[in-house]
Amino acid sequence: MPTLDEEGAEMTEHSFQLIIRGELTDDRLESLFEAGCDDATLSSKGDTTFAEFDREGETMLEAVLSAIKDVESVDGMEVLHVEPDELVWASEIADRTGRTRQSVDQLIKGKRGPGSFPQPATHATRNPLWRWSDVESWFAAYEGGEPRPERSLVIGAINGALQARHNLREAAKPALRQAVTKLLAS
């Protein structure tokens, strides 16, 4: 249920996971808590940290950006990715919609439902990948619900920006850095 902040703006709780480069040491755990990440459950595997957030914000964008800012205020922590990802396999579609994998496969093939299931965004892997925002909108129309594209669009845009930022940091060639910076500014 939404709550109100001090100015009376409606705040909604948004759930998401940040994938972070940086080992979760005791000192970093304490620093993350002090930085405002007391609304996250943290775990790690090697030098990768996972932060499951339930963060309040007026919008999904505000909630995710504030979490990234808080995490990256801790020395040695870099947010690499936000989950759940925009690109999904059929099995992930089944998980997110509460359907069986077989049911989703029949919808994809047009053997059930109204047909015209969204085309895959890519066939670059052995199994095709779909854009969740397309699938979510299709299911909303099929089931008579309201599409909620904001979440998928926000996560997709933020992940694109995080990947571009990471690539800029890693780019050794000045011409590549300039080209990517120019592209992002346009």
N, C-alpha and C positions, 0 to 999 in steps of 0.2 A: 504494500500500500504506500503511495507517495506520502512524503512528509514535507514540511515547509522549513526553509532556512530562515535566518534572522531577518531578511528583507521580505519574507513572505513568498519567495519563489518556490515553486513545487520541485521537490527533489525525489528522484526515483532511484531505486537500487539497481545497479547494473552488474552482471556477473560476466567475468572474462578471465583469461589467463595470460600472463606475460611470460615469455621465454627470455631469459636474461643470461648474457655472458658474464660470468663472474662466480667464483666459488662462494658458497654460503658458509662463511666462517662465523664463529660466535660474535666477533666484533661487528661484522656486517649485519648479522641478524639484529643486534641491538641498535645499530645505526638505522636500519630500515624501519624498525619500530618507531624510533625517535623522529624519523623523517615523515611519519604519517601513514606508514603501511601497516597499521594495526588492524586493518580490515582485510588483510590477506593471509592466506595459509601458504607457508613457504616450504619447499622441499628442494633437494638438489640431487644431481647425478654428475659426479666429476666436477668440471668447471662450469656446468650449466645449472642455473637456478630456475625454478618454476614458482610463480606467484599466482595463486588463485584468489582473485579479488571479488568482493561483493561491495562495490563502491557506490555511494550516492552521488548524484549529479543531476543537473537539470536535463542534460542530454547524455547519450552514450559517448559522444565525442568528448565532452567535458570530463566525464568520469575516466575514460581511458587516458587522455592527455595528462590529467592530474596525477594518475598513478605512475605514468612514465616519468614525469617530472620528479616525483618523490623517490622513485627507485634510482634514477640517474643522479640524484643529489648525493648518493653514497659513492664514495671513491671506489673505482674498479668495477662498477656495475653498468652494463650497457644493455638496454632492451633491444632484442633482435626481432621479436615477432609477437603478434597478438593472436590468441586462439579464441574462439573456434575459427578455423581458416575459412576463407571464402570459397576455395576450390574443394569439392567433395567427390568421393567415390560413391557408387551406388550403395555400398554398405553403410557409409556415413549418412546418406539420405535416409536409409531405413532407420538408423539410430535416432536421428533428429526428428523424424516424423512419427516414431513409435510403430512403424510397420515392419513386417518381415522383409528380408532381402528378396524373397520370391515375389511378394506383392509389388515391391518397387520395380523389379525386373519386368513384371507384366505391364505396369504403367508405362515404363520406358519404351517397351516394344509395342504399345498401343493395343495389347490384348485385353486390357481393362481400362476403365475410365474414359474420358472424352477424347483421348488421343492428343496429338500435338505436344507431347512432352518436350521440354526445352532440349535443344541440340547440345551435345557436350561442348565445353569450351576448348578442350584439347584432347587429343589422342596420343599425347607424347609419352604416356606410360602404357604398360600392357593393358591396363583398364582405363576407360575414358574417365575424364573429370568434368564435372558440371560446376557452374557458378551457383552458389547457394542462393543468391538473391533471385536468380531466374527460377530456380526450383521452388523457392518459398512463395514467389508470386503465383506460379502455376498451381501449387497446392491451395493457396488462398482462393483462387478462382474456382478450382475443382470442388473444394469443400465449402464454398460459400462464406469464407472468412475474409478478414482484412489483411492485405499484405503489409508487412512491417519491414520495408527495405532499409530503413535507417541503419540498423545494426550491421547488416552485411556490407553496406556501402561504406560505413565508418571504418569497420575493421579492414576492409580491402584497401581503402585509401591510406590508412595509417601504416599497414604492412608495406605498401608500395613506397611510402616515404621512408620508413625504417630501412628497407632494402637499399634504396637509393643513397641514403646517408651512410650506410655501412660500406657500400661500393665506393663512395667518394673518399672515405677514410682509408680504404685499401688501395685506391688508384695511385699508381706510381707515376703515370704519365700526366703532366700538366694539361695537355690538350684534352684528355679524357675528363679530367676534373672540371675544366672550363666548360666543355660541351654539356656535361650532366648538370652543372650548376645553372647554365643558361636555359636548358630544357625545363628544369624545375621552376625557374623564375617566370616562365611564360604561361 
